[in-house]
Amino acid sequence: MSEFIYLASQSPRRRQLLEQLGVKHELLLPDAHEDTESLEEPLRNEAPAAYVKRVTGLKLDAALERLQRRGLPPAPVLCSDTTVARGRKIYGKPADEKDAARMLRELSGATHRVLTAVAVQGGRKRLEALSDSRVTFAPMTPAQIRAYVTTGEPMGKAGAYAVQGRAAAFISHISGSYSGIMGLPMHETAQLLRAFGF
Ligand SMILES: Cc1cn([C@H]2C[C@H](O)[C@@H](COP(=O)(O)OP(=O)(O)OP(=O)(O)O)O2)c(=O)[nH]c1=O
């Protein structure tokens, strides 16, 4: 039985949340030449839940390949992906500030879903979980959206906001998993890791 897991994620939120669970982990980050962006391209008409699960699987495949290539000691590998969705529309990480403002305009005054898939593989065993939450944004004025985008917080975040940051001021209601919205659902992750003996 392994003493630690590999966290294959560049997200500081995921690292922080895994630390909160008290699980010993090492980062398994991509090489400079690895193309991680293209893994996150949605297929045409792909439903959000199918999308987030598929991307998580691709991240995990890439991470396992990396582990082999580097000849690192074996241990379970954990990957995750978060996406925001309204109906079938998928909101990933904004390309730039303009894109962030567009997303926030569309999310303002409405309820959307935040889906986070987690997958762990150890040996040949692969287990997956999906966290599905709902977040309601109060109406935001154009000036509020501009000011929020200027903080830089939306960049690198699905749906162009951070529940754990200043966007909290605009969130009137949440149902589901706060940690899942932030990027790693603690309950589901703990359950998966328990199945690997943690
Ligand atoms: C909705 C929301 C997302 N996010 C973040 C979590 C994820 O880091 C990011 C979604 O992008 P992801 O593609 O899920 O993850 P990532 O590219 O940051 O990291 P990696 O693929 O290496 O694991 O959005 C928040 O921090 N707060 C929020 O409220």
The ligand as an ORCA input file, in Angstrom:
! r2SCAN-3c Opt
* xyz 0 1
  C     -15.735     27.821    -10.521
  C     -14.356     27.934     -9.927
  C     -13.254     27.390    -10.561
  N     -12.006     27.502    -10.022
  C     -10.819     26.951    -10.693
  C     -10.473     25.509    -10.298
  C      -9.583     25.061    -11.427
  O      -8.231     25.380    -11.119
  C     -10.037     25.925    -12.615
  C     -10.684     25.105    -13.683
  O      -9.700     24.637    -14.547
  P      -9.301     23.118    -14.714
  O      -9.052     22.906    -16.175
  O     -10.288     22.225    -14.038
  O      -7.946     22.978    -13.907
  P      -6.551     23.714    -14.071
  O      -6.212     23.916    -15.515
  O      -6.566     24.944    -13.202
  O      -5.548     22.690    -13.390
  P      -5.165     21.176    -13.816
  O      -5.872     20.830    -15.100
  O      -3.688     21.177    -13.961
  O      -5.630     20.337    -12.666
  O     -10.989     26.855    -12.093
  C     -11.828     28.152     -8.805
  O     -10.696     28.258     -8.316
  N     -12.908     28.678     -8.165
  C     -14.173     28.607     -8.658
  O     -15.121     29.099     -8.012
*
